[in-house]
Amino acid sequence: MGSILNGNKYSPEGSRVPTDLLPPAIRYEAARAAIFEEWGNFVRANDCLRLKRYYERRAMQECIPPPCITVEMAKGFLATEPQT
């Protein structure tokens, strides 16, 4: 992860990851959780899963959602004659 982290070592847990690094951070924490579960360290695995869920919530709030088609757009699209 090459970007500079936000905040400092006293910042709340999970808040230091920049928005552009949330997707890799989610994958990283999921992988860490799987490894800790394999090793039998379920406390650390649960910490990783908790952090992953926090990152997922942040990603839903902070990341730009994909474009969606509104009802008005769909009605306008369906009302036009097909091009031949």
N, C-alpha and C positions, 0 to 999 in steps of 0.2 A: 504494500500500500504506500504509494509514493507521495500522497498529499500531506500537507501539514495538518495536524490535529487541531481542533478548536479548543479553547479554554486552557486550563492548566491541570495539574495533578489533583487539585481540590475540587474540580468541577464534578457535577453529579454523574454517576455511572451511565454510560450510553450517550451522553450529550456531546462528547468530543469528536465523534465521527462526522465528517462533513457530509452533506446531502449527496454529493456525487459518489461517495464511497459506500452508501447504504446497501446497494445490492451485493457487492462483494463481502461486506461485513455480515450480512444475513447468511450467505453461503458458508463463510468462515466459522461462524458460531454454530451452525448446524453440523458442520464437520467435526468441530471440537466436541460437541455433545455426543456424537456417535462414537468418537474415540474414547471419551471418558466412560460411556456406558459399557463399551467393550472391555475396558480395564476394571469395571466394577465400581468406579468412583461416581456414584449416582448423585451425590451432593454437587460436585462440580458440573456434571451433565445438566442438572436442573438449573444451575446458575447460567450456563450457556444458553439453554432453551429460553429462560426468562429474558436474557439480553436479546436473543434473536426475535422474540415477540415484541420487545420494545422497539427494535430497529424496524420491524415490519409496520408497526403503527406509525412510526415517524415517516417511513417511506410513503404510506398512504396519505399522510397529511402534507408532506413537503414536496414530494415529486409531482411533476406535471402529469396529469392524467392523459391517457390517449384520447384523441378526438372522438366524440360520440355524435351520432346522428340524432337530431331532435325530431320531434313529431312533425313540426312544420317543414323541415327539410325533406322528410320522407314523403309527406303529402305532395310537396312540389315536385319531387322526383317521379312519383307515380302518376302525376297529372300530365306530365309531358309526353308527347308522341314519340315513339321509338324512331331513331334515325336509321334509314336504310340506304 
